[in-house]
Amino acid sequence: MQHVEKIIDEKLQGKALVTENKAQNGKKLFIESYGCQMNMNDSEIVASILAEQGYNTTQFLEEADLVLVNTCSIREKAETTVRKRLQKYNAVKKINKNMKVGVLGCMAERLKEKFLEEEKIVDLVVGPDAYRDLPNLLAEIEEGRDAVNVILSKEETYGDVSPVRLNSNGVTAFVSITRGCDNMCTFCVVPFTRGRERSRDPKSILEEIQSMVDKNFKEITLLGQNVDSFLWFGGGLKKDLNKASEMAQATAVNFAQLLDMCATRFPKTRFRFATSNPQDMSLDVIHTMAKHRNICKYLHLPVQSGSNKMLKAMNRQHTREEYKTLVDNIFKIIPEMSLSQDMIVGFCGETEEDHQDTLELMEYVKYDFGFMFAYSERPGTLAAKKMVDDVPHKVKKRRLQEIIDLQQEHALYRTQQHLGKVEEFLIEGTSKKNPNEWKGRNTQNTVAVFPKDDYKLGDFVLLKVEDCTSATLKGTVVGYSDNN
């Protein structure tokens, strides 16, 4: 299992979603999201379902008829933040007596009815597979009853709900292709909060991408807890493939084929995907990436630890040796590939030797980017039930710092490889530090900032890279790329 941790964008946490308002809608919805990009994407689906129920979104909590918070269970910090937000809603609810409050997403799935008991202000608890049930649940609340639906589904992929694109830069968009996860990593709560793995019909995925392309989006990220295990054979859970007919099995579409279909049908659109899982990653995917210029040469390949003992304890289905071989093969097929990692330090029983194994693995791969965390026990996971969180906080903190420092070194080494080269960048917004500069990303997902000149948002430009930090490239645009 791989949580979509790396796409936790701190800027988006708790940001109220805003959609185009429909004139006929009289009710106001305030919805904010915490956690991964899958959650942000789910909030767009919820906004779309509720737009049909007469709700327009608002940025003002005080005027909302319905307040929804889409939650995350990956880390303790996320849950603490949500509880603080609920206190804030409570204060507003005292003034606006008719306001209803609902908790959506993974935390709702994990805590279920407990929410109604603990947080007296919550009227509605809805798990990630029950958003279609929102109209019925809202009717229940109107009748004065608490409403809970946390049933996880074998079928739900929201393939036919066209998400309302919210707070978007108009250039990049996310399309969910799978939901749930079958990998029972001992540290992770996702299989319990998002259910077993199922994939969306490729036809509905291509239709959603088409609608994005029609609106002039230039880059699409295919999203899933574990995209590599995408498998469409007519619907249902992935683990039930062996029960499907021979014809269904013979015509099944895997992730490499889906990626090929997307890149071929939309040659001018740039594609990324997240998250990959080392144990499910097939070299077919890498060959497909090599074949198409419009598939970005960037892979998020979480390893979690460099120690075989820790990998086993985490129930990761790969060893450090297998991971290194996979990385060797990836660089053989695509030498310019950029790789990023997720790393958990201080997992149950981690020794100094295990920690050194992790540093050695990082030295071997030299990742471009990294997402590093000290282990914190999540209730409901196998580790919480069966293992002892025995690494002292002080030790975790030191090990995490050592990993972060090494990652900084490698990140600088990787950005320096771009110096002096002319590379294609997609302009996706204004630089945070300088309003006169654009920021964009190249195929390796590396960010560059450069003078705006006459270039526009969504342009593909060629940039001569002249300077860099460990996180950002700087340069001068020499012209448009032929991809516009």
C-alpha positions in Angstrom: 0.0 0.0 0.0 1.2 3.4 -0.7 -0.6 6.4 0.7 -0.6 9.4 -1.5 1.5 11.2 1.1 3.8 13.0 -1.3 1.1 15.0 -2.9 0.1 16.5 0.5 0.4 20.1 -0.6 0.7 22.3 2.6 -0.6 25.3 0.7 -3.9 23.5 0.0 -4.6 22.2 3.5 -7.8 23.5 4.8 -8.4 25.8 1.8 -12.1 26.4 1.1 -13.1 25.1 -2.3 -14.7 27.5 -4.7 -16.7 26.5 -7.8 -18.7 28.4 -10.4 -22.0 29.2 -8.9 -25.3 28.2 -10.5 -27.9 31.1 -10.4 -30.7 28.8 -9.4 -28.9 27.4 -6.3 -30.0 29.0 -3.1 -28.0 27.1 -0.4 -24.4 27.6 0.5 -21.8 24.9 1.0 -18.4 25.5 2.7 -16.1 22.6 2.1 -12.4 22.3 3.1 -10.0 19.5 2.6 -7.0 18.0 4.5 -4.6 15.4 3.4 -3.7 14.0 0.0 -4.6 14.9 -3.6 -7.2 12.1 -3.6 -9.0 14.0 -0.9 -8.9 17.3 -2.9 -10.2 15.3 -5.9 -13.0 13.7 -3.8 -14.1 17.2 -2.6 -14.6 18.2 -6.2 -16.8 15.1 -6.6 -18.8 16.1 -3.5 -19.2 19.7 -4.8 -20.5 18.3 -8.1 -23.1 16.0 -6.3 -24.3 18.8 -4.1 -24.5 21.4 -6.9 -27.4 19.2 -8.2 -29.0 19.5 -4.7 -29.1 23.3 -4.8 -25.7 24.1 -3.1 -23.2 26.8 -4.3 -19.8 26.9 -2.7 -18.8 29.8 -0.4 -15.5 30.9 1.1 -17.3 32.4 4.1 -17.8 29.9 6.9 -20.3 32.2 8.6 -22.8 32.2 5.8 -22.8 28.5 5.1 -25.9 26.2 5.4 -23.7 23.2 5.2 -20.1 22.9 6.4 -18.1 19.8 5.3 -14.5 18.9 6.2 -12.8 16.2 4.2 -10.4 14.5 6.4 -7.2 12.5 6.5 -6.0 9.7 8.8 -2.5 9.3 7.6 -0.8 11.2 10.3 -1.8 12.3 13.8 -1.2 16.0 12.9 -4.0 15.8 10.3 -6.5 14.5 12.8 -5.5 17.1 15.4 -6.0 19.9 12.9 -9.5 18.6 12.0 -10.5 18.5 15.7 -9.4 22.1 16.1 -11.4 23.1 13.0 -14.5 21.5 14.5 -14.1 23.7 17.5 -14.1 26.7 15.2 -17.2 25.5 13.5 -18.9 25.0 16.9 -18.3 28.7 17.7 -19.9 29.7 14.4 -22.8 27.2 14.9 -23.7 29.0 18.1 -24.5 32.1 16.0 -25.8 30.4 12.9 -28.1 27.8 14.5 -29.3 26.2 11.2 -25.8 25.4 10.1 -25.1 21.7 9.6 -21.6 20.2 10.0 -20.4 17.0 8.3 -17.1 15.0 8.4 -16.1 13.3 5.2 -13.3 11.0 4.2 -10.7 8.8 5.9 -11.1 10.0 9.5 -14.9 9.6 9.2 -14.3 6.0 8.0 -11.9 5.3 10.9 -14.0 6.9 13.7 -17.5 6.3 12.4 -20.2 6.8 15.1 -17.6 7.8 17.6 -17.5 11.2 15.9 -21.2 11.9 16.8 -20.5 11.1 20.4 -17.2 12.9 20.8 -17.9 15.9 18.7 -21.4 16.9 19.6 -21.6 19.4 16.7 -21.2 16.9 14.0 -24.5 16.0 12.2 -23.2 13.9 9.4 -20.4 11.3 9.0 -19.7 10.1 5.4 -16.9 7.7 4.3 -15.1 8.0 1.0 -17.3 5.5 -0.9 -20.7 7.0 0.3 -20.7 10.5 -1.3 -23.5 9.5 -3.7 -25.6 9.0 -0.6 -25.3 12.6 0.5 -28.7 13.7 -0.8 -30.4 11.0 1.3 -28.2 11.7 4.3 -29.0 15.4 4.1 -32.7 14.5 4.1 -32.1 12.5 7.3 -30.5 15.6 9.0 -33.5 17.7 7.9 -35.7 15.3 9.8 -33.5 15.9 12.9 -31.6 12.6 12.8 -27.9 12.1 12.8 -26.7 10.6 9.5 -23.9 8.1 9.1 -22.8 6.2 6.0 -19.3 4.6 6.2 -20.0 1.5 4.1 -17.0 0.7 1.9 -18.0 -0.4 -1.6 -16.6 -3.0 -4.0 -17.7 -1.0 -7.0 -17.6 2.7 -6.3 -15.1 4.6 -8.4 -17.2 7.7 -9.2 -16.4 7.1 -12.8 -19.6 8.9 -14.0 -19.4 11.9 -11.7 -17.7 14.7 -13.5 -15.7 16.5 -10.7 -16.1 20.3 -10.5 -12.6 21.7 -10.9 -11.9 23.8 -7.9 -9.2 26.4 -7.1 -7.4 25.2 -10.2 -4.5 27.0 -11.9 -6.3 26.0 -15.2 -3.2 24.3 -16.4 -2.8 21.1 -14.4 -5.6 18.7 -13.3 -5.9 15.4 -11.5 -7.9 12.4 -12.6 -8.5 9.5 -10.3 -8.1 6.0 -11.9 -8.2 3.7 -8.9 -9.6 3.7 -5.4 -8.6 1.7 -2.3 -5.5 -0.5 -1.8 -4.8 -4.2 -1.4 -1.3 -3.9 0.1 -1.6 -4.3 3.8 1.5 -2.2 5.0 1.5 -2.5 8.7 1.9 1.3 9.3 -0.9 2.4 7.0 -4.6 3.0 7.6 -5.7 3.4 4.0 -7.0 -0.2 3.3 -9.3 0.3 6.3 -10.4 3.8 5.4 -10.6 3.5 1.6 -11.3 -0.2 1.2 -10.1 -2.8 -1.3 -8.7 -1.9 -4.7 -10.8 -1.3 -7.7 -10.2 0.4 -11.0 -12.2 2.8 -13.2 -13.4 2.0 -16.7 -10.7 3.3 -19.1 -13.5 4.8 -21.3 -14.7 7.0 -18.4 -11.1 8.0 -17.7 -10.4 9.0 -21.3 -13.7 10.9 -21.4 -12.8 12.9 -18.3 -9.3 13.7 -19.8 -11.1 14.8 -23.0 -13.2 17.2 -21.1 -10.1 18.6 -19.4 -8.3 19.0 -22.7 -11.4 20.7 -24.1 -11.0 23.2 -21.3 -7.4 23.8 -22.2 -5.7 21.9 -19.4 -2.2 21.0 -20.5 -1.1 18.4 -17.9 -3.0 15.6 -16.3 -1.9 13.5 -13.3 -3.4 10.1 -13.1 -4.1 9.4 -9.4 -4.5 6.3 -7.3 -3.3 4.9 -4.0 -1.3 2.5 -6.1 -1.6 3.3 -9.9 0.7 0.4 -11.0 -1.9 -2.1 -9.9 -4.6 -0.5 -12.1 -6.5 -3.4 -13.8 -9.9 -3.0 -15.6 -11.7 -6.2 -16.5 -15.3 -5.0 -16.4 -15.5 -3.7 -12.8 -15.4 -5.0 -9.2 -12.5 -5.7 -6.9 -9.1 -6.4 -8.4 -8.7 -9.5 -6.2 -11.7 -11.0 -7.9 -10.0 -11.1 -11.3 -9.7 -14.9 -11.2 -13.6 -15.1 -10.9 -14.0 -13.1 -14.1 -14.7 -14.8 -17.5 -11.8 -15.9 -19.7 -12.8 -13.2 -22.2 -12.8 -10.5 -19.4 -9.4 -11.7 -18.3 -8.0 -11.8 -21.8 -9.1 -8.3 -22.6 -8.2 -6.7 -19.3 -6.4 -3.3 -19.4 -3.4 -2.9 -17.1 -1.7 0.4 -16.2 1.0 0.3 -18.9 -1.8 -0.1 -21.5 -3.9 2.7 -20.0 -0.9 5.0 -20.0 -0.3 4.2 -23.6 -3.9 4.9 -24.5 -3.8 8.3 -22.8 -0.5 9.4 -24.3 -1.5 8.2 -27.8 -4.9 9.8 -27.8 -3.7 13.2 -26.4 -0.2 13.8 -27.8 -0.2 17.5 -26.8 -1.1 16.8 -23.2 1.5 16.1 -20.6 0.9 13.1 -18.3 2.1 12.3 -14.8 1.0 9.7 -12.3 1.2 8.9 -8.6 1.7 6.8 -6.6 3.8 3.9 -7.8 4.5 0.9 -5.6 7.9 -0.9 -6.1 6.4 -4.3 -5.7 3.7 -3.7 -8.4 5.9 -1.6 -10.8 6.4 -3.4 -14.0 9.0 -2.5 -16.6 6.3 -2.3 -19.2 5.3 1.0 -17.6 8.9 2.3 -17.9 9.0 1.2 -21.6 5.7 3.0 -22.2 7.2 6.1 -20.6 10.2 5.9 -22.8 8.1 5.5 -25.9 6.0 8.7 -25.4 7.6 12.2 -25.1 4.4 13.5 -23.4 4.7 11.1 -20.4 6.9 12.9 -17.8 10.1 11.3 -16.9 9.4 11.4 -13.2 8.5 8.5 -10.8 7.5 8.6 -7.2 8.8 5.3 -6.0 8.3 5.1 -2.2 10.6 2.7 -0.4 9.9 3.6 3.3 13.1 2.1 4.5 16.5 0.8 3.3 16.6 -2.0 5.8 15.3 -5.5 4.9 14.3 -6.1 8.5 12.2 -2.9 8.5 10.7 -3.6 5.1 9.6 -7.0 6.4 8.1 -5.5 9.6 6.3 -3.0 7.4 4.9 -5.8 5.2 6.4 -4.2 2.1 6.6 -6.9 -0.6 10.1 -6.1 -1.7 13.7 -6.2 -0.4 16.3 -3.5 -0.7 18.1 -5.7 -3.3 15.0 -6.0 -5.4 14.4 -2.2 -5.1 18.0 -1.5 -6.2 17.6 -3.8 -9.2 14.4 -2.0 -10.2 16.1 1.4 -9.9 19.0 0.1 -12.1 16.6 -1.2 -14.7 14.7 2.1 -14.7 17.9 4.2 -15.3 19.0 1.7 -18.0 15.7 2.3 -19.9 15.4 6.1 -19.1 18.8 7.5 -18.0 17.2 11.0 -17.4 14.5 9.7 -15.1 13.9 11.6 -11.9 13.0 9.6 -8.8 11.4 10.6 -5.5 11.0 8.7 -2.2 8.8 8.4 0.9 10.8 7.5 4.0 9.6 6.6 7.4 12.3 6.7 10.2 12.0 5.2 13.6 9.5 2.5 12.8 9.0 -0.2 15.5 12.3 -1.9 16.3 14.5 0.2 14.0 18.1 0.0 15.1 21.1 2.2 14.2 22.1 -0.4 11.7 18.7 -0.3 10.0 19.0 3.5 9.8 22.5 3.2 8.2 20.9 0.8 5.6 18.4 3.6 4.7 21.2 6.2 4.3 23.2 3.7 2.2 20.2 3.1 -0.1 19.6 6.9 -0.5 23.3 7.3 -1.4 22.8 4.5 -4.0 19.8 6.1 -5.7 20.4 9.8 -5.1 16.7 10.8 -5.2 15.7 14.1 -6.8 13.0 14.7 -4.2 12.0 13.2 -0.9 9.1 13.1 1.6 10.4 12.1 5.0 8.5 11.4 8.2 9.2 10.2 11.7 6.9 7.2 12.4 3.8 8.0 14.4 1.4 5.2 15.3 -2.0 5.3 13.6 -4.8 3.6 15.5 -6.4 0.7 13.6 -3.2 -0.3 11.7 -1.5 -3.7 12.1 1.5 -2.0 13.7 -0.6 -0.3 16.3 -2.2 -3.6 17.2 0.8 -5.9 17.1 4.0 -3.9 17.4 5.7 -1.6 20.0 6.5 1.9 19.0 9.9 1.6 20.8 12.2 4.1 19.2 12.6 7.2 21.5 11.3 10.5 20.1 14.8 12.1 20.4 16.3 9.3 18.3 13.6 9.6 15.7 14.2 13.3 15.5 18.0 12.9 15.0 17.6 10.1 12.3 15.0 12.2 10.5 17.3 15.2 10.4 20.2 13.0 9.0 17.9 11.7 6.2 16.7 15.2 5.4 20.2 16.6 5.3 21.3 13.8 2.9 18.3 14.3 0.7 19.2 18.0 0.5 22.6 17.1 -0.8 21.2 14.7 -3.4 18.6 17.2 -4.5 21.3 19.8 -5.2 23.4 17.2 -7.0 20.3 16.5 -9.2 19.4 20.1 -9.9 23.0 20.8 -10.9 22.7 18.2 -13.7 20.3 20.6 -15.5 22.8 23.5 -15.6 23.7 24.8 -19.0 20.9 22.7 -20.7 17.9 23.9 -22.7 14.8 22.2 -21.4 11.0 22.3 -21.9 9.0 23.8 -19.0 5.2 24.2 -18.7 4.2 27.5 -17.2 1.8 26.8 -14.4 1.7 29.9 -12.2 3.4 33.0 -10.9 6.5 32.6 -8.7 5.7 32.9 -5.0 8.7 35.2 -4.4 8.6 37.4 -7.4 5.3 38.5 -9.2 7.4 39.3 -12.3 8.5 35.7 -12.7 6.7 32.6 -13.9 7.2 29.2 -12.4 7.0 26.0 -14.4 8.1 22.4 -14.2 10.1 20.2 -16.6 9.5 16.6 -17.5 11.5 15.6 -14.3 9.1 17.6 -12.1 11.9 20.1 -11.2 10.6 23.6 -10.7 12.1 26.6 -12.4 11.5 30.3 -12.1 12.1 32.8 -15.0 11.1 36.3 -16.2 7.6 36.5 -17.5 8.3 38.5 -20.6 5.4 38.0 -23.0 4.8 34.3 -22.2 1.5 33.2 -20.8 0.1 30.7 -18.3 -0.1 27.2 -19.9 2.6 27.9 -22.5 5.3 25.3 -23.1 8.6 27.2 -23.2 12.3 26.3 -23.8 14.4 27.5 -20.9 18.2 27.8 -20.7 19.0 26.7 -17.2 21.7 29.1 -15.7 21.5 28.7 -11.9 20.0 26.5 -9.3 19.4 25.8 -5.6 18.6 22.3 -4.2 14.9 22.9 -5.0 14.7 25.4 -7.9 16.2 26.1 -11.3 16.6 29.6 -12.7 17.1 30.6 -16.3 16.1 32.5 -19.4 13.4 31.5 -21.9 14.9 31.1 -25.4 11.5 30.5 -27.1 8.4 28.4 -27.3 8.7 24.6 -27.5 7.0 22.8 -30.4 4.4 21.4 -28.0 2.1 24.5 -27.9 
